Amino acid sequence: MWFLPVPSGVEANGIHLLAIFSATIVGLILKPIGMGGIVFIGIVMTALTNTLPIKETLSGFANTTVWLIVTAFLIARGFIKTGLGRRIAFIFIKLFGRSSLGLSYSLVISEFILSPAMPSNTARNGGIFYPIVRSLCSAYGSEPDDSPQKIGSFLILTQFHADIVISALFLTSMAANPLAAEITKNITGIEIMWTTWALGAILPGIISLILIPLLIYKLVPPEIKVSSKSKTVAEEELKKMGKMKKEEKVLLGIFFLVLFIWITSNFHNIHVTTTAIFGVGLMIVLRVLDWSDIIAEKDAWDAMLWFGGLVMMAGSLSKLGVIGWFSNTVSSYLINFPLTPALILILLIYFYSHYGFASMTAHITAMFPAFLGVAVSVGVPPLLAALALAYFSNLNASITHYATGPAPIYFNAGYVDQIKWWKIGFIVSVMNIIIWIGIGFPYWKLCGFW
C-alpha cells in the first residue's frame, strides 16, 4: 500500500499512514502480541518514517477521551477492590432470584447499574459476573458435563447477550465507545455527549434487555423453573461479606456524584473527563484506592497506549484526506439509493462484517471511520449515522464465540457448543437489529437526532 499512487484529494503521507494503519489493524485481528504492543509499533513506524511529525504522532495521549477511559478503568478497580460490585449483584439475586427467569433479570439489572462505571466489559464479566453465574450453576447441580440444561446453558447465554446490549447503553460501558465518539468528532465535528449517547440507547436498549432473557428462555429452556437456591447462595455470600465497609459506602457516594454530574452536563460546563478525574481524585484522597492500586491497574495504562495511538491515526487519516476519498468513492455506488435503505444497508454490512473480527475495538478502528464517512456522504444526518454505527459496534459482538472479550470467557465454560452458540447469536442479532432500527429510528427522530 505504501507505494500505491496517491489519489486526488489525498496528501502523499496519507497513503503512507493508511499503510501503517492497515498493518496495525491486521495485527489487532491476528494478535501475535498484545494489542498495546501492536499499536505501539504502529506509533513507532509513524514517527520513524516521518509520516507524521513526532509531536503529532504523540498527540493522541493528550486526548481528553483517552483520559476518560483511563479514569473509568480506575473507578472500576474500586468496585472490584472494595467488593461493592459483588455486593450489589448478590443483593439483586437475593431480591429477584426465586425463579430462573427472575435470576437472569437480577443479574442483568446488576450489570446495568454497574456498567456506567466499568468500561471494560471483559473486566466487568471476568471480574464480577462470570464467577457469580458459574457458582450459581454449580449450586443448582448444573455442570458442563452433567445437566448443562438444568440452568447453566440458559444463564450463560442470557448473561453474555445481555452484556452485549449493556455495552451499547452508555459512553462509558465499553472501552471503545469513546473511540467511536472521538472518530465522530474528527470526521463530522459533532461531539457526542454522555447524555446524548445514553438518551439514544436507553429505549431500544431496555426493550432488548427485557426480551433477551425471554427469547433465550424459549430457545434454551432451563429444566429448573422455580427454586430458592439462588436466594440461599446470595444470602450466604452476603453473610460472608459482612456489613458494608466504609470504603464501599464512600465509593457508592462518589459513584452517584460522578453519575449525577454526567447526567446534568447540559446545565453546567464541566467536561465529562474533568468529572471522571475528579472522581478518581476523591477515591485517592478518601483512601478507596491507594496510589499502588492506580499504577497497578495495567489495563488502564494499556488502554491509554492503544487508544491514544488509534485516536491519533484515525484523526490524521481524516485530516490527510483518506477518509474523504474513501467515502466519496463508495458513496458514488450508493448515490441512487433512497436515504433510509442506504443507511440500513450500510448498518447491515457493518454489523455482519464482525464475523471477521475478534475485537470490538479493532472493528471500530478499521471500519467505523470509513462507514461513517460513507453514510454522511450519501446524505444521512451525521449524528444519526454516528450513533447508529456506534450502537451496532457493540450489538454485532453477539454473533460468535470470539467477537469480544467476554465471549470466550462464557463459551469456554463448556455449557454451549459452538453450533448452538452461533445459531442463538444470529437469532439474537436479528432481534436486536429489528428493535434498534424499527424502534430506534422513530425514537431518534423524537430525540432530534435527525
N, C-alpha and C positions, 0 to 999 in steps of 0.2 A: 504493500500500500504506500510505503514511503516514496516510491518512485513513480506513482501514478501522475498523469497530467493534472494540473491544477484547474478545476472547473471555474467558470466565470463567476465572479462574486465571492470567491473564497481566497483568502490570503495563503501564500505559499506555506507558511508554518501551520496553517490549518490542516492540510493533508498530513503533515508530519505528526501533529498532535493526534489526529484521527488514527494513525497507525499505532502510536503508543497506547492510546485509549483502547483500541480494539484488542491489542495484545494483552492489556490489563484485564479486559472482560473475559477473554479466553482463559486467562489464569484464574479468575474468580470462579469460573464454571468448573474447570478441571481440578482446582485446588491442590497443586503439587506441594505448596506450602501454605501457611496461614494467610487469611485474607489481608491482614495488615502488612505482611511481608510482600505480597503481590503488589499492593498499591504503592508501598514504599519504593519498590524497584521502578514502578512507573514514574514516580516523582523524580527519582534519580535520573532516569533517562530523559525526562523533560528538561531538566536543568543541564545535564551533561552535553546534550546535543544542541543546546541553546535554542530549543524550540520556543521556550518562554524565558524571559529574564528570571533570575533566581528569586527576586522579590515577589514576582507574580506567581512563581512556582510554589512558594510557601504561603501564599495569601490565604489559602483555604483554612489555615489554622487560626486565623483571626476572625473567622466567620462566627456570627452570633448563634447560628443554628447548630454548629459543631459543639459549642459550649452548652447549648440546651441539652443535647444528647448526653454529654459527659455528666452534667448535673443530675439528669434523670436516672442514670445508672447509679449514681451515688445515693440518691434518695431510695432507690430500690434496695441497695445494700442495707440501708437502715431497717427496712421492712423484714428482711431475712435475718439480720443480726439480732434484732430485738425479739423476733418471733411473732410480731404483730400480724404479719401476713397469714401465718398458720392459724393464729387465734381467730381472726376474722372468718377464715374458711370453716373452721370447726364450729363456730357459733351458728353459721348458716346451716351447716349439716345437722346440727342438733335441733334447730327450729323446723327445718323443712324436709328432713331426710327419712320420713316414715314410709315412703314408697320409692321404688327405683326411679320413677319419673320425677318425684319430688327431690330425690337425692341429686339427680342430674341438674335440676334447676338451681338447687342450692349452691352447687359448685360453679355453675355459670354466673350466678349473681355475685358470688365471692370474687371471681376473676374480674368481672365487670367493674366492681368497686375499686379493686387494686390497680387496674390497668393504667389509669392516667399517670400513676407514679412509677410504673415499671415498664420502661420502653422496650426491654428485650423480652419478646415472647418466649424465647428459649430459656432465659433465666427464670421467667415467671412460672413456666411449667416445669422445667427441670428442678428448680429450687423449691417450689411450693406445691404445685397442683398434681404433678405426676406421682410423687411419693404418697400423697393423700389418696389419690384414685387407686393406686396399686395396693395400698394397705386395706382399703375398703373392699376391693375384690377378694383379697385373701380372707378377710373377716367373714365374707359370705360363702367361703369354700369354693370360690371360682378361680381356678388356676389355668394358665395357658394350655397345659396338657391334661387337665382334669376339670371338666364342666366349664369351659370358657363362656358358654351361652347362658350360664346361670345369671350373670350380671356383668361379667368382665368385658365382653365384646361391646355391649351397649355403653358402658361408662367410658371406655377408652375412646370409642368413636365419637361419642357426644362431646366429650371434653375437648378433643382435638378440633373438631369442626366449629365448636363454639369459640375456641381461641382464635381461629382464623377471622371470624366476624369481629370479635372484640379488638383484634389488632387494627381493624379498619376504623374503629369508632372515634379514636382520639389522635391528635397530632403526636402525642407522647406515649401511645400504647404500642408502637412498633418502631424499632430503631431506625428504619429507613424512611419512615413517613416524613420527617423534616427534610430529608434529601429531596423527596418529591416536591415539597413546598419551596425549597430553595431553587430547584431547577425551574419551577414555575415562575418565580420572581425574576430569574435571569433571562428567561425567554419572553415572558409577557409583561413584566414589570408589576405584576399583581402579587401582593403579599398575603398569603393565606394565614389568617389569624387562628389561634387555638379555638376560639369560639365559633368561627365560621366553619372550620373543619367539623367540629362536634355537632353543630346545628344541622349540617347537611347529612351527617351519618346517622343521627340518632333515630329517626323514624324507620327507615329501611333496616337499620341495624337491629333495633328492638324486635321488629317483625321477624327477621331472620333468626334471632336468638330464641324467640318463642316457638318457632316452627321446627328448628333443627332437632331438639330432643324428641318431638312428636314424630318427625319423619324417621329418625333412626330407631325409635321405639317400634315403628311399623315395619321397618326393613330388617332389623335385628332384634326381635322381641326378647326381652330377658325372661328367663324362666321364673325368677323371683319378682313378683309384682309388688308385694307389701311385706315389710319387715321392720323390726325395731333395732336391728343390729347396728345400722349406721348411727342412730342416735346414741346407742351404748358406746360405740367406738369414739364418737365425738366427745361424749361426756368424760370418758376415761382419759383422752388426750388433754382435754381442758383441765381436768383434775391434776394431771402430771405437770401442766404448765403453771398451775397455781394462780394467784391473783395477778391482775395486770400490774406489771412493773412500772416504775417511774419513767423509764426510758420509752416504754410503749405509749404511755399517756402523752408524753412530750411530743413524740413523733406523730401521734394522731392529731394533736393540735397543730403542728407545723404543716402536716398534710392538708388539713382543711383550710388553713390560712392560705397556703400556696394555691390551692384549688379555687378558693374564693377570689383571689386577686386575678387569676387567669380568667375566670368566668366573667368578672366585671371589667375586663380590659377595655370595653367600649366607653367606660366612664372615667378613665384616667390614662395617663401617658406612660405607665410603667411597662417597659418591654417584657415580653414573656421570658426571655433569657435572664433579665435582671431579677425577675421574681424567682426563677429557679435557683440562681446562685445565692440569692438571699435565703432561700430555704436551706440550702446546704450549709451556708454560714451559720444559721441558727442551730443546725444539727451539731456543728463543731463546738460552738460556744456553750450549748446546753449539754454537751457530752453524750449525745446519742451516738455519734461516731468519733473515734479518735483519728488523729492525723495518719496513724499507721493504717487505719481502715481505708482512708482516702487513697493513699499511694498503693495499697494492696489491691485496689479494685481494677485489676488488669483489663477487664472487659471495657471499662470506661475509656482507658487510655488507648486501647487497641481500636475502639470505635472512633476516637478522635483522629487517629492516624489515617485509617482507611476512609473515614467520612470526609475529613479535610482534603485529602488528595483527590477524591472523586468529585467533590464540590468544585475544586479548582479546575479540574479537567473539563467537567460538564459546562461550567460557566465560560471557560476560554473557548471551547468549541463553538459556542453560540456567538461570542464576540468576533471570532475569526471567520464567521460566515458559513461554517459547515452545516449547522442545524438548518439555517435558512435555505441553503442549497438543496439539502435532502428533502425538506418539507415541500419546496416548490416542485421538485422532480416527481415525488409521489403524488402530490395533490393534483397534478395535471391529469392523472388517471382517474381521479375521483371527482373531477370538476363538474361532471354532468349528473352526479348523484344528488338527490334531494338531501337536505341537511341532516334530518334525523336518521335516515338509513345509512348515510355516510358515517355518522358518529357511532351507530350501533355496529357497523362492520368493523370500524377501527377498534372498538372496545372488544369485540369477539376475537379478532386476530391477536390483539394484545393479550387477552386473557388466556387463550389456549396455547399461545407460544410458550407459556410457562412449563409445558411438558419438557422443554429443553433446558430448564434452569433448576439448580439445587439451592437457590438463594433468592429471596425477595429483593435483597439489596442489589445483587448482580443484575436482576431483571430490570429494576428501576433505572439503574445506571446505564444499561445497554440500550434500553428501548423507550423509556419514558420521554426523554427529550425529543427524539425523532417523532414519536406518535403524537405528542402534544403539538409539535410544530405542524404536522400534517393536519390535525384537527382544526387548529386555528386558521391555517391557510385555506381551508375549504369553507370557512365561514362560521365555524362553531364558536359560540361565545367563549372567551378564554377561561373564565372561572369555571364554567360548566365542564369544559373539556378537561381542565386540570384536576378538578375534584373527582370526576367520574373515573379518570385513569388512576388517580391516587387510591381510590377505594378499591378498584379492580386489582391494583397492585398487591393488595392483601388477600382479597377473596380468591384469587387464582391459585393460592397455595393449598387449596383443598384437594387438588386433583391427584397428587401422587404421594408416595411414602418418603420422598426425598425433597419435596418442594420448599421446605422451610425447616428451621432448627427443631421445633417440637415434633415434626413428622416422624423422623427416625426414633425419637425417644418413645413415642406411643406405639409405633409399629413394631419396634424391637421387643416390646413387652410380650409379643407372641400370641395375642388373643385373636388377631385377624390376619388371614392370609392375604397375599398381595393381590390376587384377583378380586377378592371381595373389597379390599381397601380401595382399589382403583374404581371399581363399579360404584360403590357408595360415594366416593369422592366426586365422580362425574355427575351422579344424580343430585348431590348437594350443590354442585356448581351450577347446574341448570336452574335449580330452585332459587339460588342467590341471584343469578343473572335476571331472572324474571322479576324478582322483588325489587332489585336495585335499579332496573330500567323501568319496569312497569309502574312502580310506586315512586321510585326515586325521581324520575324526570318531572312528573307533575308537581311533586313536593318541592323540588329545587326551583321550579318556576315560582311557586308561592314564596319561597325564601328569597327570591330576587336574584338568583344566580344566572338567569338568562331571560 
